[in-house]
Amino acid sequence: MSPRRYRLDLAYDGTDFSGWARQPGLRTVQGVLEETLATIWRVPVALTVAGRTDAGVHADAQVCHVDLPATVEPHPGLVGRLARMLPSDVRVRSVAPAPDGFDARFSALRRHYEYRVSTAPWGPEPLRARDTLRWPRPLDVDAMNEAGRGLLGEHDFAAYCRPRPGATTVRELQRLEWTREPGERDVLAARLSADAFCHSMVRSVVGALLAVGEGRRPVSWPAALLDAGERSSEVTVVAARGLRLVGVDYPDPSDPTSLAARAVATRRRRDEP
């Protein structure tokens, strides 16, 4: 019998993880989850994730899938059992049969990230210290938003990405907006959405815009870097703690052809914007 695919929705505090991807001798989200699920199901488990987060990056709405033998079927009480077995910094919210054609990585239409910054002289409040960057200098939100608009659209973001052999750096940035968080004194949040993000792209873009917000760089500078075609040493990659994956969008699950078509489109390599 053919394997059955299941979708998992989860969240984690990335502070004490060396990123999502399994690495020998390191504590990773994938490693912890696969080992726990393998213990429950008594079969090897290999998870495919929507977005591989780096060390220290958090997720409120991560998505992954797993293919299980037809003889293994998740028990209705699985989420509760996982809550008892998993460490407190990772939680699986749901495990459900995936629709036909679903692929957590390749079926995704876009990913949404948020980056939090505290400009208070004393830094983030204690309960938010693990997910907010301390930046105790004034920032011009209007200037950062104006600079961010120059990055919207499909471009080669090589200047903002750590290169990986054979990987393209062409991405479509669909949203980039800075706002002041309501009810949180001196806290700013950047919200970024794209069809996909390359390695360190979000933290590099945020770093460039913070330089603009401080007045150290002109509003035109972040967009001008796109012409470089290679990693820019002028861009600071800000700390991982402020970054969270907050959403992943997929096509209508009732239409399996849209899921499969999206997966085919995503696999096409884009070398030019």
For each residue, the residues with C-beta under 8 A, 3 or more apart:
1: 69 70 71
2: 70
3: 67 68 69 70
4: 67 68 69 70 73 97
5: 65 66 67 68 97 98 102
6: 65 66 67 68 74 95 96 97 98
7: 63 64 65 94 95 96 97 98 102 104
8: 33 47 63 64 65 66 92 94 95
9: 61 62 63 92 93 94
10: 33 59 62 63 64 90 91 92 93
11: 59 60 61 62 90 91 93
12: 17 29 58 59 62 89 90 91
13: 16 58 89 90 130 131
14: 17 19 29 53 55 56 57 58 59 240
15: 56 58 89 130 241
16: 13 27 89
17: 12 14 20 27 28 29 32 55 56 89 90
18: 23 26 27 28 55
19: 14 23 28 29 52 53 54 55 56 57
20: 17 28 29 30 49 51 52 53 62
21: 28 30 52
22: 28 30 31 34
23: 18 19 26 28 31
24:
25:
26: 18 23 31
27: 16 17 18 31 32
28: 17 18 19 20 21 22 23 31 32
29: 12 14 17 19 20 32 33 53 59 62 90
30: 20 21 22 33 34 47 49
31: 22 23 26 27 28 34 35
32: 17 27 28 29 35 36 86 87 90
33: 8 10 29 30 36 37 45 47 64 86 90 92
34: 22 30 31 37 38 45 46 47
35: 31 32 38 39
36: 32 33 39 40 82 85 86
37: 33 34 40 41 45 47 66 82
38: 34 35 41 42 43 44 45
39: 35 36 42 85
40: 36 37 78 81 82 85
41: 37 38 45 68 72 74
42: 38 39
43: 38 68 69 72
44: 38
45: 33 34 37 38 41 66
46: 34 66 67
47: 8 30 33 34 37 64 65 66
48: 64 65 66 103 104 105
49: 20 30 52 62 63 64 104 105
50: 62 63 64 104 105 108 111 248
51: 20 59 62 105 108 111 197 245 248
52: 19 20 21 49
53: 14 19 20 29 57 58 59 62 243 245
54: 19 57 199 200 203 240
55: 14 17 18 19 240
56: 14 15 17 19 239 240 241 243
57: 14 19 53 54 240 243 244 245
58: 12 13 14 15 53 130 131 243 244 245
59: 10 11 12 14 29 51 53 62 244 245
60: 11 244 245 246 247
61: 9 11 112 245 246 247 248
62: 9 10 11 12 20 29 49 50 51 53 59 245 248
63: 7 8 9 10 49 50 104 108 248 250
64: 7 8 10 33 47 48 49 50 104
65: 5 6 7 8 47 48 98 102 103 104
66: 5 6 8 37 45 46 47 48
67: 3 4 5 6 46
68: 3 4 5 6 41 43 72 73 74
69: 1 3 4 43 72
70: 1 2 3 4
71: 1
72: 41 43 68 69
73: 4 68
74: 6 41 68 78 95
75: 78 81
76:
77: 80 81
78: 40 74 75 81 82 92 95
79: 82 83 92 93 94 95
80: 77 83 84
81: 40 75 77 78 84 85
82: 36 37 40 78 79 85 86 91 92
83: 79 80 86 91 92
84: 80 81
85: 36 39 40 81 82
86: 32 33 36 82 83 90 91 92
87: 32 90
88:
89: 12 13 15 16 17
90: 10 11 12 13 17 29 32 33 86 87
91: 10 11 12 82 83 86
92: 8 9 10 33 78 79 82 83 86 95
93: 9 10 11 79
94: 7 8 9 79
95: 6 7 8 74 78 79 92
96: 6 7
97: 4 5 6 7
98: 5 6 7 65 102
99: 102 253 254 256 259
100: 256 259 260
101: 107 256 257 258 259 260 263
102: 5 7 65 98 99 107 250 253 256 259
103: 48 65 106 107 259 263
104: 7 48 49 50 63 64 65 107 108 248
105: 48 49 50 51 108 266
106: 103 262 263 266 267
107: 101 102 103 104 250 251 259 260 262 263 266
108: 50 51 63 104 105 111 195 196 248 249 250 262 266
109: 195 249 250 251 262
110: 174 193 194 195 196 248 249
111: 50 51 108 193 194 195 196 197 245 247 248 249
112: 61 175 191 192 193 245 246 247 248 249
113: 191 192 193 197 202 243 244 245 246
114: 189 190 191 192 243 244 246
115: 133 189 190 192 202 203 206 238 242 243 244
116: 124 128 131 132 133 181 187 188 189 242 244
117: 132 133 135 139 187 188 189 190 206 210 242
118: 123 124 125 128 132 133 134 135 136 186 187 188
119: 135 136 137 138 139 186 187 188
120: 123 124 136 185 186 187
121: 136
122: 136
123: 118 120 129 134 136
124: 116 118 120 128 129 132 133 134 187
125: 118 128 129 132 184
126: 129
127:
128: 116 118 124 125 131 132 184 187
129: 123 124 125 126 132
130: 13 15 58 241
131: 13 58 116 128 241 242 244
132: 116 117 118 124 125 128 129 187 241 242
133: 115 116 117 118 124 238 239 241 242
134: 118 123 124
135: 117 118 119 139 210
136: 118 119 120 121 122 123
137: 119 214
138: 119 214
139: 117 119 135 144 188 210 213 214
140: 143 144 212 213 214 215
141: 144 145 178 179 180 188 213
142: 145 146
143: 140 146 147 212 213 215 219
144: 139 140 141 147 148 178 190 209 210 212 213
145: 141 142 148 149 177 178
146: 142 143 149 150 219
147: 143 144 150 151 208 209 212 219 220 221 222 223
148: 144 145 151 152 176 177 178 190 205 209 222
149: 145 146 152 176
150: 146 147 219 220 222 223
151: 147 148 155 173 176 205 222 223 226
152: 148 149 173 174 175 176
153: 172 173 273
154: 170 171 172 173 270 273
155: 151 170 171 173 226 273
156: 169 170 226 229 272 273
157: 160 161 169 170 171 173 198 201 205 226
158: 161 163 169 228 229 230 231
159: 204 225 226 228 229 230 231 232 235
160: 157 198 200 201 204 205 208 225 231 232 235
161: 157 158 169 198 199 200 201 204 231
162: 198 199 200 231 237
163: 158 167 169 199 230 231
164: 167 198 199
165:
166:
167: 163 164 198 199
168: 198 269 270 271
169: 156 157 158 161 163 198
170: 154 155 156 157 270 271 272 273
171: 154 155 157 194 195 196 197 198 201
172: 153 154 194 195
173: 151 152 153 154 155 157 176 192 193 194
174: 110 152 193 194 195
175: 112 152 191 192 193 194
176: 148 149 151 152 173 190 191 192 205
177: 145 148 190 191
178: 141 144 145 148 188 189 190 191 209 213
179: 141 188 189 191
180: 141 187 188 189
181: 116 184 187 188 189
182:
183:
184: 125 128 181 187
185: 120
186: 118 119 120
187: 116 117 118 119 120 124 128 132 180 181 184
188: 116 117 118 119 139 141 178 179 180 181
189: 114 115 116 117 178 179 180 181
190: 114 115 117 144 148 176 177 178 206 209
191: 112 113 114 175 176 177 178 179
192: 112 113 114 115 173 175 176 197 202 205
193: 110 111 112 113 173 174 175
194: 110 111 171 172 173 174 175 197 201
195: 108 109 110 111 171 172 174 266
196: 108 110 111 171 266
197: 51 111 113 171 192 194 201 202
198: 157 160 161 162 164 167 168 169 171 201
199: 54 161 162 163 164 167
200: 54 160 161 162 203 204 237
201: 157 160 161 171 194 197 198 204 205
202: 113 115 192 197 205 206 243
203: 54 115 200 206 207 237 238 239 240 243
204: 159 160 161 200 201 207 208 235 236 237
205: 148 151 157 160 176 192 201 202 208 209 222
206: 115 117 190 202 203 209 210 238 242 243
207: 203 204 210 211 235 236 237 238
208: 147 160 204 205 211 212 217 221 222 225 235 236
209: 144 147 148 178 190 205 206 212 213 222
210: 117 135 139 144 206 207 213 214 236 238
211: 207 208 214 216 217 221 236
212: 140 143 144 147 208 209 215 216 217 218 219 221 222
213: 139 140 141 143 144 178 209 210
214: 137 138 139 140 210 211
215: 140 143 212
216: 211 212
217: 208 211 212 221 222
218: 212 221
219: 143 146 147 150 212
220: 147 150 223 224
221: 147 208 211 212 217 218 224 225
222: 147 148 150 151 205 208 209 212 217 225
223: 147 150 151 220 226
224: 220 221 227
225: 159 160 208 221 222 228 232 234 235
226: 151 155 156 157 159 223
227: 224
228: 158 159 225 232
229: 156 158 159
230: 158 159 163
231: 158 159 160 161 162 163
232: 159 160 225 228 235
233:
234: 225
235: 159 160 204 207 208 225 232
236: 204 207 208 210 211
237: 162 200 203 204 207
238: 115 133 203 206 207 210 242
239: 56 133 203 242
240: 14 54 55 56 57 203 243
241: 15 56 130 131 132 133
242: 115 116 117 131 132 133 206 238 239
243: 53 56 57 58 113 114 115 202 203 206 240
244: 57 58 59 60 113 114 115 116 131
245: 51 53 57 58 59 60 61 62 111 112 113 248
246: 60 61 112 113 114
247: 60 61 111 112
248: 50 51 61 62 63 104 108 110 111 112 245
249: 108 109 110 111 112
250: 63 102 107 108 109 253 259 262
251: 107 109 255 258 259 261 262
252: 255 258
253: 99 102 250 259
254: 99
255: 251 252 258 259
256: 99 100 101 102 259 260
257: 101 260 261
258: 101 251 252 255 261 262
259: 99 100 101 102 103 107 250 251 253 255 256 262 263
260: 100 101 107 256 257 263 264
261: 251 257 258 264 265
262: 106 107 108 109 250 251 258 259 265 266
263: 101 103 106 107 259 260 266 267
264: 260 261 267 268
265: 261 262 268
266: 105 106 107 108 195 196 262 263
267: 106 263 264
268: 264 265
269: 168
270: 154 168 170 273
271: 168 170
272: 156 170
273: 153 154 155 156 170 270
